[in-house]
Amino acid sequence: MTIQWFPGHMLETKKWLQQSAARADVILEILDARVPRASENPWMDKFTRNTPRVKVLNKMDLADPDVTHQWLTYFKDQGIGHALAINAADRSLAMTALEQAVQQVPHNRARKKKVLVAGIPNTGKSTLLNTLAGKKVAKTGNIPAITRHQQRTSLPNNIDIYDTPGILWPVIEPPRRAYALAITGAISDTALDYQDIAWFAAGLLLHRYPEHLVARYRFLDPLPDNEQELLEQIGRARGCLKSKGRIDFHKAATVLIQDFRSGKIGKISVETPYDINDEEKNSAPTHI
């Protein structure tokens, strides 16, 4: 499956990002800690050029801490010395990210330091801005592309921070990358089929986090052998039924995806650094 979700406003956002990156002193690139690789916008390297950049793995509270540590090590090994994991709602962690960014800017009292916050939709850019400002200055929510215009906020110590709308690229591939973004909610739910995404999630959880499934869904006894059996058991236990007792797979899929996104299943990382070489080998799941 190739996902194409590129609303009209994103073309305008692309132009803003290019222009803003050229004027910024440093960039806070916000990634989703559950999908650090998939949530990297491939345009960022081109747009940022020589502008210093700090990679911020946000939503660490939802990600597997061991895997997050692997990603930080990976970025360091790749020569990206400035990467850290945070929860954007935690002020002390948010301030640490800002401090790391500001440290990359040559000291100059004559003008304000310009910090650009950039990333794909739904990674927590606006949450970070609100936390740093100590008040609500940007809209937040679980729907991608809430922020539609660039916003500037003045912070203490002569800092201006800019929040930009989330931007995706027109065609997201390979398939596993598209599914990884879809499961976290970075792509609008109108652009994909819940059952396909739930199938991907079920396979991931059965393979890498079976103990999390058992802890969340105590009715799983024994643990299902495959994705369809998992969704069938969830559907039956949660009353996701059609006439004559048939499983409503769409409703069962909704239960699984919402439980994943909210963290109710546990701290889950969708990808690890070891997956990078295997990206092209992963095929899309078969539709239920």
Secondary structure, 3 states (H helix, E strand, C coil): CCECCCCHHHHHHHHHHHHHHHHCCEEEEEEECCCCCCCCCCCHHHHHCCCCEEEEEECCCCCCHHHHHHHHHHHHHCCCCCEEECCCCCHHHHHHHHHHHHCCCCCCCCCCEEEEEECCCCCCHHHHHHHHHCCCCCCCCCCCCCCCCCEEEEECCCEEEEECCCCCCCCECCHHHHHHHHHHCCCCHHHCCHHHHHHHHHHHHHHHCHHHHHHHCCCCCCCCCCHHHHHHHHHHHCCCECHHHCECHHHHHHHHHHHHHHCCCCCCCCCCHHHHHHHHHCCCCCCC
